[in-house]
Amino acid sequence: MINTPNQLSLEWIGTYSAAGQHLPGGVARAITKLSAQRVLSMTAPLNRQFLLAQRPVGLPSRDTFNYVENPVGEPGPGQILVKNAYLSLDPAMRGWMNEGKSYIPPVAIGEVMRALGVGQVIASQHPNFAVGDYVNGAIGVQDYFLGEPHGFYKVDPSRAPLPLYLSALGMTGMTAYFALLDVGAPKAGETVVISGAAGAVGSVAGQIAKLKGCRVVGIAGGADKCKFLVDELGFDGAIDYKNEDLHAALKRECPKGVDVYFDNVGGDILDAVLTRLAFKARVVICGAISQYNNKQAIRGPANYMQLLINSARMEGMVVMTYAPRFAEAAQEMGGWLASGQLKSKEDIVDGLETFPETLLKLFSGENFGKLVLKVD
Ligand SMILES: NC(=O)c1ccc[n+]([C@@H]2O[C@H](COP(=O)([O-])OP(=O)(O)OC[C@H]3O[C@@H](n4cnc5c(N)ncnc54)[C@H](OP(=O)(O)O)[C@@H]3O)[C@@H](O)[C@H]2O)c1
């Protein structure tokens, strides 16, 4: 049923009216009026929305969200109405569902689930955005975004396909670029190890490290992903953490130790790589996806004394702190994409209604490349 939301809505109205016939007069009249309003609203487009219903413990599920349909409104002063085209599904969305202090406020219960995405402006009362513009911003898990375009910027579909603005040319690419070059600061000839290497951020970071003359080793789950890293992206080595001994594989692939470790996953993999650090190594904490669905507190690295022993450092990064420099990175990344030196792989899933299940692909490793949800 959820696959055909408009049908679902019509059926829901029918059930509602039928139930009303058995209710006392006043209640029945009120319900009939409500139903009539609902039917009338069907003439305006409906906005399918996923609202945060509860804060998940462990993995989120369909029950984490409340699926609703509401008529699309019109923009007020300073607002725009966007027809959403593609949503970026990010591991960070799991963190946004949690209560508590973070780099960004949590999504409130009852609020539309936050998601970055791209879409087209279809009505505007904002001086900087006109009907027809394509925009990138926090448009939410819904068909239409209506509101003030805080942090929105325009993208040009004639220069690159829209999903690319969510992968290499979007937040994903910006993260890979600044986390690697600014925090990791790799030098030609150094060994760079990347976890979550076949994913959105990891695959871009690894290719940039190759462009900078580094020896690059990726850690990923499964033979297909490892083969892709070496054969398609030109990594020097790959480690299948699901099917081989991590310590032995790190020794094999990194005989001179690890100069830069770009960590996307945390947990056991972070602990294992710490034991292979080279002198003055840099550990970039980009993410810790293995810990995001923990029911207990996040587990920190047991082997952190390796930082002291190797005069190494570990540093976290949040991509938004680099917002003033995004244009600089986009220009360089755009050049690499155009020349074929950088490849971007998107994993596009159809249908807004699949959102709760599609999001889980990030945590099972079923996504292969940047996970994007096509709204229609
Ligand atoms: N700091 C920032 O500003 C920033 C910005 C964007 C993203 N990030 C972080 O970057 C990381 C990658 O994000 P992404 O968008 O590029 O996602 P992604 O790598 O495309 O997808 C997530 C991947 O993580 C791997 N994974 C899932 N559970 C795992 C586990 N328990 N142990 C090891 N690997 C696991 C899976 O790959 P396998 O099949 O290989 O297991 C999965 O495909 C995330 O930690 C995210 O939070 C940080």
The ligand as an ORCA input file, in Angstrom:
! r2SCAN-3c Opt
* xyz 0 1
  N      32.663     14.452      9.536
  C      31.804     14.854      8.600
  O      31.546     16.038      8.410
  C      31.148     13.802      7.766
  C      30.402     14.150      6.627
  C      29.851     13.109      5.849
  C      30.031     11.780      6.249
  N      30.742     11.523      7.383
  C      30.968     10.141      7.831
  O      31.643      9.460      6.799
  C      31.364      8.058      6.907
  C      30.970      7.524      5.538
  O      29.743      8.147      5.145
  P      29.176      7.917      3.677
  O      28.069      8.868      3.481
  O      30.316      7.933      2.744
  O      28.565      6.456      3.782
  P      29.017      5.198      2.908
  O      30.437      4.910      3.218
  O      28.619      5.394      1.503
  O      28.098      4.054      3.517
  C      28.337      3.507      4.764
  C      29.280      2.280      4.665
  O      29.807      2.020      5.954
  C      30.177      0.666      6.016
  N      29.754      0.112      7.315
  C      28.502      0.071      7.806
  N      28.519     -0.501      9.028
  C      29.816     -0.831      9.283
  C      30.473     -1.460     10.376
  N      29.801     -1.864     11.458
  N      31.814     -1.637     10.297
  C      32.505     -1.238      9.217
  N      31.935     -0.626      8.137
  C      30.608     -0.428      8.192
  C      29.473     -0.062      4.878
  O      30.466     -0.417      3.915
  P      31.109     -1.919      3.892
  O      30.260     -2.684      2.937
  O      32.482     -1.675      3.400
  O      31.024     -2.449      5.290
  C      28.570      1.008      4.277
  O      28.421      0.868      2.882
  C      30.278      7.925      7.974
  O      30.861      7.555      9.196
  C      29.722      9.320      8.070
  O      29.134      9.587      9.324
  C      31.299     12.499      8.133
*
